[in-house]
Amino acid sequence: MSCDVMIVGAGPVGLAFARSLAGSGLEIVIVEQAEQDALKNPAPDGRAIALNHRSMAILERLDVAERIAPDHRSFLRKAEVLDGASPFTLVFDAAARNADTLGWLVPNHAIRRALYDSFVHHGGARLLTGVKAGAARRVPGGMAVSLSDGRVVEARLLVAADTRFSALRRQMGISAFMHDFGRSMIVCDMAHEAEHGDTALEGFFHGVTIATLPLTGRRSSIVVTLPSHEADPLMAGGPDAIAAMAERELRGRLGRLTPVAPPHLYPLVAVYAHAFHAERFALIGDAAVGMHPVTAHGFNFGLVSQHLLAGEVCKAVQDNEDIAAPQRLARYARAHRLETFPLFHATNGIASLYANETAPARFLRTAGLRLAHALPPVRDLVVARLTAGM
């Protein structure tokens, strides 16, 4: 089997990339180890994705945004960051830019379903499900990948859109920086007595981080981050134990919390590939950059990566050039590195600082909040980035 572009991974970024190439005239094959029903009817996984304006513009252009049901799309108009009992709260408000919202919160499974529906409706690519990509090797003019069912796919350009632990990335000899934070994230949708006011909260308390992400109605996605050896027993205690802990740390900000969905546990590991491309090969999504969720940029960076790579591929088609020309892939890599490198390392630094309970770290946290509180231009810069469109 031969094609122009082979995409490994039919997650949100892989499907978005296929949609971005629609109309290019390229023959595209997507390989996904999950069964088709898991793509058509993705199970809720507890994660609420914060979409900024640029990401929403991409999803609108791909005929995805309107496929997300209204009860799965909530506004994020304000975000507050606080450090324990410190009186200095860092506030990011859409009103600072005369914007209606900083972004939107959408359950991950709702985005996956909408992307799959758009992909099926528009077509333009062949989807192979229930098969796993195996050994990849270079052949004249392209790459050949052996599949678990015995078939071999040859493509002019191979794109890994699988996971932050991408096996293809390793096969292609691309190493990656990995930071295991030794912490885990527990996510659980909960109803609450008080209104959330379309406001997200990130609270750094003693040894634990609590985030509240506003959903529709009086519901929020509650995110508890703590050392992994403490997360496992808390999960074992069930959703009521998680709600009690979050309610205690939040000091009644949302009133009584009532779990309305099962909790989910995710270890926190950040990944940054040392290269985003090789000969006739490119990385997008988490295979390129896997973010710590504290700044909510991971999914947005994934959408940007496929957008940038698709732009280079489509330009190559228009100019009658090789879609995997080294200069094209290098241009994509430079653009994506410029988008992600500073914030990736800044996010890791913030996450590490706020997980550190030593006296110097606590001093730096308090001083940082005081400084940011006293410098409106810093807040305005963050809000401008969130509300910027395409």
N, C-alpha and C positions, 0 to 999 in steps of 0.2 A: 504494500500500500504506500502510495506516495502523496505528498501534499506540499504546499508552499510553507505553511506555518503549522507547527505542532505545539499545542499548549498542554502542559501536564498540570492538572488540577482544575476542577470545575467549581471551585469556590467562588465567592463574589468577585474577586479580582480577575480570575481566569475567564469567567463568563463576561465580565465587563470588557475585557480585552477583545474577546471574540466579537462582541457587539460593536466595539469601536472600529473594528476592521470590516464591518459589514459594508457592502457596496464597493469594496476595493478591487473586487475581481479575483482575490486570492482564494485558493482552496485551503481550508482550515480544518484541522482535526484536533479535537479535545479528548484527552484521556483522563478518566477519573476512576479511582478504585472503588468508590461508593456505588451502590446500586442506584438506578434512576429514580426510584420512588423516594429515596432519601434526599434527592435534589428537588423533586417535585413537591414533596411535603416535608420540609426540614423540621426537625423537632426543636422546640424551644430549648435554648441553652443558657438562659438567664442573663445573657449579655445585652445591654442597651448601648447602641452605637451612637456617638455624638457626631452628627454630620455638620460640617461647616458650609458656608454659602458656596464655596467652590465645588465641593463634593455634590451638593444638591444640584448645581448647574450641570455637572457631568451626568448625574442620574436622570435629569430631565431630558437632556439631549439623547440619551440612550433609551428613552421611553420606559424608564423604570420608576421614576418618582411617582407618577400618577397611578401606578399599580400597587402602591403601598396604601393600605386601608387607612382612612382618617383616624380610627381608634388606635392605630399603631404609630401615629406621628404626633409627637408633642413638642411644644416650643421650649427652647432654652433661652430665656430673656436675660437672665442674670446668673452669675457664678460668684460664690463667696469662698474664700480660703481663710482658715483660721488655724492657729497653733495652740491647742489646749485651752487654757483659761486666759490666754493673752487677749487684751481688749482691742488689739489692732487686727481688724479684719480687712483683708484685701478683696475688693469688690470689682468685678468686671460687669459692666452694665451696657446692654445694647443701646440704651438711650444716649450714651456718650457719643455715639456716631449717628444719632438720629435714625437708628435702624430699629426695625420691629423686633428682631430676634438675633441672638448670637449664633443660633443654629437650631438643629432639631435632634430629638432623641427618638431612635427607632429600634425596636428589638432586632437583634441580629438575624433571627430566623425569618422575620418579615422582609428584610432586605434580600436575603437569599432566595426566598420564594418569588419576589418581584423580579429579580434578575433572571431567574430561570424562566418565568412566564414570558418576559420580554424576549429572551433568547429563542424559546420555542416558537413564539408568534412570528418573529422576523426571520428565523432560520439563518442561513449563510455559513453554517459550519456543521461538521459531522461530529456527533458526540458518542464516544465509546465509554460505556459505564461498566462497572463490575470487573474492570481489568486494571492491572498495576503496571506502571512503566518500570522496566528493569534496566539492563545494561544499555548504555548509550555509547556510540562510537562514531567517529568521523568517517565520512565517505566522500568521494569526489563531489564537490558542490553542495554538501549538506551534512546532515546528521542522520544516523539510523538508530532507532530505539526498539529494543525487543520488548514485547508485551508478555504478560503472564499467561495469556491464552495461546501463545506460540506465534502470533503475528508479529511482523516487523513493519514499523512505520518509518519512511524516509521523508525528511523535510529540509527545505532550504534554511529554515530558521527554527530552532528549538527554544521554547520559552518555558521556564520553570515558574509555576504559580502555585506551588504545593504548600509547604509549611516553612516555618522559620528553621526547621531542622532538615531542610531539603537534601534528599539523597542525591538528586541530580547535581546540585551545587557542588557537593563533595566529589562526585564522579568527574566533574569538569575541572577539578583541581583548584577550586576557589575556596579559600579559607574564610573564616568569619570570626569577628569579635563576639564573644558570648559573655554575658554577665548574669549569673544566677544570683538573684537577690536573697535567696534563702527564705523567701516569704511566699505566701500563697494568698490568693484572692477568693473570697467567698461572695457570690452574688445571689440575691434573692429578691423577687418582687414582693413588695409589702404595701398593704393599705394603711392609711394613717388618719388620725382624727383632724389634724390641722391642714390648712391649705398650704401647698408648697410654693405658690406664687410663681410657677415656672422658673424656679431658682434651684440651681445645683449647689451643693455644699461639698467642700473637701476639707475635712477636719483631721488634723494631725494631733492625736492624743498620745498618752504615755504608752508606747509600745504597739499602738494600733492606729490604723487610719480608717476613718469612716467616710464614705462618700454617699451622697443621696442624689440620684438622677431623676428629675421629675418626669413621670409618665402621664398619660391622660387620666383625668379624674383625680381623686385623692389617693393616688398610688405613686410610688417611687421605686426605682431599682436601688436597693441598699447594697453597697459594696463594702465589705469588711476585709482589710488587708492586715495580716499579722504574721509572725514567724511561723514557718511551716509546721514546726513541732507543736504549736498551739492551735493551728487551724484544724488539724485532723480531729482532736478531741471535741472542738467546738462543732464541727460537722456531725460528729457522732451524737451530739446532744440534740440534733434536729433543728428544724426551723424556728421553733419557739425559743430555744436557747440563743440562737443568733439574733432574733428580734429583741430579746431581753438585753443582750449586751449592747446592741446598737442604740436602743432606747436609753439605756443608762449613760452611754458616752455622749449622746446628743442632748442630754439634759432636757428632754421634753420638747425640743424644737418642733417636732412633727406630731406630738402627742403619742398616744399608744400606737404601737406598730403591730400589725397582724399579717403574718405571711400568707400570700395567696398563690404561691407557686413553690415547687421544690427548690432547695438551694443547689448551687453548682460550685465546684472547687477547681481553681486553676493555679498551678505553680507559676511564678513570675520569673521569666527568663527573657532578657533583651538580647537581640541579635542584630549585627550589622555586617553584611558581607564586605570583604576587603576589595572586591571587584563586582560590578553589576553585569559584566558581560565577558565572554570569551569568544573564540572563533565560532561563528554561527550559533551562538547561544546567548540568552539574556535571562536575567532574574527580574521578577516583578513581585509586588505584594510582600508578604512576610518572608518569602525566600530571599528578598533583598534586604529589607529592614523590618525587624520585629520589635515594636516599641513596648516600653513599660506603659501601662494604661493611665498613669497619673495625669498626663496632659491631654489624653483623649485624641491623640493624633494618628494612632496606628492605622485605622481603617481609611482615614483621609489620605494618608501617604500612599496606601495601597492603590487607591483610585487614581491618584496623581501619577504613580509609576506607570500604570497601564496607559493612561492618557498620553504621557510623554513618549512612550515607546511606540504606541499606535501612530502618533503624529509622524515620527521618523519613518516608519514602515510605509505609511500612506504617501508621504512625500517621495519616497524612493519609487513607488509604483508610478506616481504622476510624472516623475522625471525619467522613467524607464531605466532605473538603476537597480542594482542588486539590493534586495530588501535586507540582506544581512551584511552589507558592506561595513567593514571595520569602522570607517568614519561615522557612519550612521549610528552604530551601536555605542561608539565612544561619545557621541554628542548626547545621546540619551543618558548615558551613565553620568556625564558631567552635570547635566541639568538636574537629575534626580539627587545626586550627591549634594548639590547646592541647596536643594529644597530640604533635605533631611539631616545632613551631618550636624549642623550646629544644635538643632533642637533635640536630636537623639542624645547627644552627650550632656546637654543641659538637663534633659529629663532624667537621665541616670543620676546626675549629680543631685538634683532635687530629691529624687526618691531615696537615695542613700543618706542624704542629710536628715531628712525627716524620719528616717527609720533608726537614726542614731540617737541614743538617749544619754550620751555623755554631756557633761557640763559645757564644753566648748561648742558642741553641736547645738545645744539648746540656746546658747547665747547667739549663735549665728542665725538661727531660725527667727528669734525674736527681733534681732537687728534687721534682718532682711524684710520682715513684715512691716516694721516701722518705716524703713526706707521706701519700700514700695507704696506704703500708705501715704507717704509725704510727697511722692512724685507722680502726679496724675499722668504725665506723658508716658510713663511706663505702662500704666493700665490702658491708656488710649492706644498704644502701639499693639498690645495684645488683642484688643477689641477690633482694631482695624484689620488685623490679620484674619481673625475669625469671620468677619463680615465681608471680606473681599470676595468678589465673584471671579469669574473666568477672565 
